[in-house]
Amino acid sequence: MSKVEEFEELRPLLFSIAYRILGSVGEAEDAVQETWLRYDASATRPVSAKAFLSATVTRIAIDVLRSARVRRESYVGPWLPEPLLSDPYEDPARAAELADSVSMAALLLLERLSPLERSVFVLREVFAFGFDEIAAAVGRSEAACRQLLVRARRHMAAGRPRFEADRRERQELATRFFEALSRGDVDGLQSLLSADVQLVGDGGGKAPQLARAVAGAENVARLLAAVHPVMARIDITFEPHEINGQPGAVFRDRDGKVLHALVLDVLDGQIQTIRTVINPDKLGHLGPVADAWAIDEEVRRNRRQAR
């Protein structure tokens, strides 16, 4: 195989590694591209292209994450990962681990880890790399990598829910949620939400949003039921999608441009968290982005006229 063929065959894996380390589609794509440039420029062919490329993209992602963490400290409002509609890497033997590790809840847990802990956890727990390969990728001894993994597992286990919903349960609950949302049905929405549900929005200071954070089933249900029927009147539509392996939807304006992405976190038969990403910088990979400020003004005007 040529270098190009080897790289293209491994591209899905490289992107999936980088995205889980970075939580950003754009940064992951840039890391993969930089990996190709380094591979193309190397004078010798490695014994294992997979090992070489995986180590390279991991090291690049670690460097990017270190600088990104500084930027996130000054981020306006809650930070959420960029929504991912589909993971390009598939491995039937590890399908469950892959799906779980890309969820927004898991990616937010990974934010608690240091860049090295995060990278070791992703390579070992998600992609089942050997410790010799991980050590080469992160520039630490195998013993040090084992210790990093122990700490990462401890942090991740402390934040994980005790019971997880199965795929069919999540989808059935999501279908009922979006039906109630379309009707503006407060009671219908509230019946699907946990008592301490949270609605979290990521606008990054670059777009209006329902709220940075709203808690409680009644508060969240009333807010959603009040806003979404008005959005429907100005031709805002939504398309149900699996986003980051979870049920969700992409909302679009009358011209088909992306307004925001919404993701549901389902646990124990109820919706625990609703996350919305409306920061335009995080939506460009989904298509042309709508003018959220103009839509917000139109929604407000429509609500005033309806009173």
C-alpha positions in Angstrom: 0.0 0.0 0.0 1.1 3.5 -0.7 1.4 6.0 2.2 -1.8 7.7 1.1 -3.7 4.5 1.1 -2.4 3.5 4.5 -3.3 6.9 5.9 -6.8 6.9 4.4 -7.5 3.5 5.8 -6.5 4.6 9.3 -8.1 8.1 9.1 -11.3 7.1 10.9 -9.4 5.7 13.8 -7.1 8.8 14.0 -10.1 11.2 14.0 -11.9 9.1 16.7 -8.8 9.2 18.9 -8.3 12.9 18.5 -12.0 13.8 19.0 -12.2 12.0 22.3 -9.1 13.7 23.5 -10.1 17.1 22.3 -13.9 17.2 22.3 -13.7 19.3 19.1 -14.5 18.2 15.6 -12.5 21.1 14.0 -9.4 20.5 16.3 -9.6 16.8 15.7 -9.7 17.2 11.9 -6.7 19.6 12.2 -4.8 17.1 14.3 -5.4 14.4 11.7 -4.2 16.7 8.9 -1.1 17.6 10.8 -0.5 13.8 11.3 -0.6 13.3 7.6 1.9 16.1 6.9 4.3 14.6 9.4 3.8 11.1 8.0 4.3 12.3 4.4 7.4 14.2 5.4 9.1 11.2 7.1 11.9 9.7 5.2 11.4 6.1 6.4 8.4 3.9 6.5 7.5 2.7 10.1 7.1 -1.0 10.8 3.5 -0.3 11.9 1.7 2.5 10.2 -1.1 2.2 12.8 1.2 2.5 15.7 3.1 5.4 14.2 0.1 7.4 13.1 -1.9 6.7 16.4 1.1 7.9 18.4 1.6 11.0 16.3 -2.1 12.1 16.4 -2.1 11.5 20.2 0.9 13.7 20.8 -0.5 16.4 18.6 -3.8 16.2 20.4 -2.1 16.4 23.8 -0.4 19.6 22.7 -3.6 21.1 21.4 -5.5 20.1 24.5 -3.0 21.8 26.8 -3.5 25.1 25.0 -7.3 24.6 24.7 -7.6 24.1 28.5 -6.3 27.6 29.0 -8.8 29.0 26.5 -11.7 27.1 28.2 -10.9 28.7 31.5 -12.0 32.0 30.1 -14.9 30.5 28.0 -18.2 32.4 28.4 -20.8 30.2 30.1 -20.8 26.4 30.1 -18.5 24.6 27.7 -19.8 21.6 25.8 -18.1 19.4 23.2 -18.8 20.0 19.6 -21.8 17.8 18.5 -20.8 14.7 16.5 -23.5 13.1 14.3 -21.5 10.0 13.5 -18.3 8.4 14.6 -16.3 7.4 11.5 -14.5 4.5 13.3 -16.3 1.2 13.7 -15.3 -1.8 15.6 -18.1 -4.3 16.3 -16.0 -6.0 19.0 -15.9 -2.6 20.9 -19.1 -1.0 19.8 -20.4 -0.4 23.3 -17.2 1.2 24.6 -17.0 3.4 21.4 -20.6 4.6 21.8 -20.3 5.3 25.5 -16.9 7.1 25.2 -18.2 9.6 22.7 -21.3 10.7 24.7 -21.3 14.3 25.9 -21.5 13.0 29.5 -18.4 10.9 29.0 -16.5 13.7 27.2 -17.4 16.1 30.0 -16.0 13.6 32.5 -12.8 13.3 30.5 -12.4 17.1 30.9 -11.6 16.4 34.6 -8.5 14.5 33.6 -5.1 15.8 32.8 -4.1 15.6 29.1 -1.9 12.6 29.8 -4.6 10.8 31.8 -7.1 11.5 29.2 -5.0 10.2 26.4 -4.0 7.0 28.2 -7.6 6.4 29.1 -8.8 6.9 25.6 -6.1 4.7 24.0 -6.5 1.8 26.6 -10.1 1.8 27.6 -11.7 2.8 24.3 -9.3 1.5 21.6 -7.6 -1.3 23.6 -4.0 -0.3 22.7 -1.2 -2.2 24.5 0.7 -0.4 27.2 3.9 -0.5 25.0 2.1 1.4 22.3 0.6 3.9 24.8 4.0 4.5 26.4 5.4 5.3 22.9 2.5 7.6 22.1 2.6 9.7 25.3 6.3 9.6 26.0 6.1 7.9 29.4 7.2 4.5 30.7 4.7 1.6 30.7 4.6 1.7 34.5 3.8 5.4 34.5 1.0 4.8 31.9 -0.5 2.1 34.2 -0.6 4.6 37.1 -2.1 7.3 34.8 -4.8 4.8 33.8 -5.5 3.9 37.5 -6.1 7.6 38.3 -8.1 8.2 35.2 -10.4 5.2 35.9 -10.9 6.4 39.4 -12.0 9.9 38.3 -14.2 8.5 35.5 -15.9 5.9 37.8 -16.7 8.6 40.4 -18.7 10.6 37.9 -20.5 7.8 36.0 -24.2 7.1 36.7 -25.0 3.9 38.5 -27.5 2.7 36.0 -27.5 3.3 32.2 -30.4 3.2 29.9 -30.4 0.8 27.0 -30.6 2.2 23.4 -34.2 1.3 22.8 -35.4 2.9 26.0 -33.5 6.1 25.2 -35.0 6.3 21.7 -38.5 5.7 22.9 -38.2 8.4 25.6 -36.7 10.8 23.0 -39.6 10.2 20.6 -42.1 11.1 23.3 -40.0 14.1 24.3 -39.9 15.6 20.8 -43.7 14.9 20.3 -44.4 16.8 23.5 -42.0 19.6 22.5 -43.8 20.0 19.2 -47.1 20.4 21.0 -45.8 22.8 23.7 -47.2 20.2 26.2 -45.9 21.3 29.6 -47.3 18.2 31.4 -46.2 15.9 28.8 -42.6 17.2 29.0 -42.6 17.3 32.7 -43.6 13.6 33.0 -40.4 12.7 31.0 -38.0 14.7 33.1 -36.3 13.8 36.3 -37.1 16.0 39.3 -33.6 17.5 39.2 -33.2 17.7 35.4 -30.8 20.3 34.1 -31.0 22.3 30.8 -27.5 23.5 29.9 -26.8 25.8 27.0 -23.4 26.5 25.3 -23.5 29.8 23.4 -19.9 30.8 24.2 -21.0 34.4 24.3 -21.5 34.3 20.6 -25.2 33.5 20.4 -28.3 33.9 22.5 -29.6 30.9 24.2 -32.6 29.8 26.2 -30.6 30.0 29.4 -27.1 29.0 30.5 -28.6 26.6 33.0 -32.1 25.9 34.3 -32.9 23.2 36.9 -36.0 21.3 37.9 -38.6 19.5 35.9 -41.3 22.2 36.1 -38.9 25.0 35.2 -37.4 23.2 32.3 -40.7 22.0 30.9 -42.3 25.5 31.1 -39.4 27.1 29.4 -39.3 24.6 26.6 -43.1 24.6 26.1 -43.1 28.4 26.0 -40.3 28.9 23.4 -40.6 26.1 20.9 -44.2 26.7 19.6 -43.1 30.3 18.9 -40.0 29.0 17.1 -42.3 26.7 15.0 -44.4 29.7 14.0 -41.3 31.3 12.4 -40.5 28.1 10.6 -37.8 26.7 12.9 -37.8 22.9 12.3 -35.9 20.1 13.9 -34.5 16.8 12.6 -34.1 14.0 15.1 -30.6 12.7 15.0 -28.3 10.5 17.1 -25.7 13.0 18.4 -22.6 11.7 20.2 -24.3 8.3 20.4 -27.3 9.8 22.2 -30.8 10.8 21.1 -31.0 14.5 20.0 -32.0 16.8 17.2 -30.5 19.5 14.9 -32.7 22.6 14.7 -32.7 24.7 11.5 -34.1 28.0 10.3 -36.5 28.5 7.4 -33.6 28.4 5.0 -32.3 25.1 6.3 -29.3 26.6 8.2 -28.2 25.1 11.5 -29.5 27.0 14.6 -28.5 24.6 17.3 -28.1 21.0 18.3 -29.9 19.5 21.3 -28.9 16.3 23.1 -30.8 14.2 25.7 -29.1 12.4 28.5 -31.4 9.5 29.5 -31.0 7.5 32.7 -33.3 5.2 34.7 -36.4 5.9 32.5 -36.1 9.7 32.7 -34.3 12.6 31.0 -31.6 13.8 33.3 -29.9 16.5 31.3 -30.7 18.4 28.1 -27.7 20.0 26.4 -28.0 22.6 23.7 -25.0 23.8 21.6 -25.7 27.1 19.8 -22.2 28.6 19.6 -21.8 29.1 15.9 -18.1 28.1 16.1 -19.2 24.6 17.1 -21.8 24.1 14.4 -20.1 24.8 11.1 -19.3 21.2 10.4 -23.0 20.4 10.4 -23.7 22.9 7.5 -24.3 26.6 7.0 -25.0 28.3 10.3 -28.1 30.4 11.0 -28.0 34.0 12.4 -29.1 33.1 15.9 -29.3 36.8 17.0 -31.8 37.6 14.2 -33.9 34.5 15.0 -33.9 35.5 18.7 -35.2 38.9 17.9 -37.9 37.4 15.6 -38.9 35.0 18.4 -39.2 37.9 20.9 -41.2 40.0 18.5 -43.5 37.1 17.7 -44.1 36.5 21.4 -44.9 40.2 22.0 -47.4 40.2 19.2 -49.1 37.1 20.5 -49.8 38.7 23.9 
